[in-house]
């Protein structure tokens, strides 16, 4: 994380990130560092990893805590994993889909919890196949309607 923060329990979301400083709109909050704080999984790696997990609950958790960037699933390895989901204007952070870096979407006051709208991520096409296979349907993935 590029800001001062605390990880605290929330009433609704489990653990969350709370800023210990004021953050200006556009300020860098979290830097995407491949193989340092993010592990990327292509389709084959995702399938292999899912099959190595001991239970359906573990497989569902993996799919729930990864996010899409281009044609890979990304697993956050640092405290960025505690960034919770809020839709649309309720979110105060946004990820640049090219770099993967996270920025303040608006001015954020000290003590606020940080939220991102997960539905704005660029999910790989194979994610939907895996979500269906492992019976995992987080609402923020907005699965396509079956015709």
Secondary structure, DSSP 8 states (H G I E B T S, - for coil): --S-EEEEE-SSSSEEEEESS-B-TT-EEE---BTTTEEEE-HHHHHHHHHHSSSHHHHHHHHHHEEEETTEEEEE-SGGGG-EE--GGG--EEE-TTT--EEESS-B-TT-B-EE-GGGS---THHHHHHHHTT---GGG------
